[in-house]
Amino acid sequence: MNIASVYDWFVRHCMDAAEQTDNPRQREILLKLAVLWAAAAQQSRDEASPQSMPPNTGGGARSGRRAA
């Protein structure tokens, strides 16, 4: 299980709790939390994707040492 899955779990449970409460202020807070958890999940997925990794720019023969 990755961290994005954990965040998604929080999203689902915040949404469920918001649906069940009769308190408008509590519902608003739970929905805002769900949005924040969803954003965190997406950011985690974006950071884990290979496209977000910087290109390999170091090492090799150009590192100051000559290849033998």
Secondary structure, DSSP 4 states (H G I P E B T S, - for coil): --HHHHHHHHHHHHHHHHHH---HHHHHHHHHHHHHHHHHHHHHHHHHSGGGSPP--S-GGGSSS---
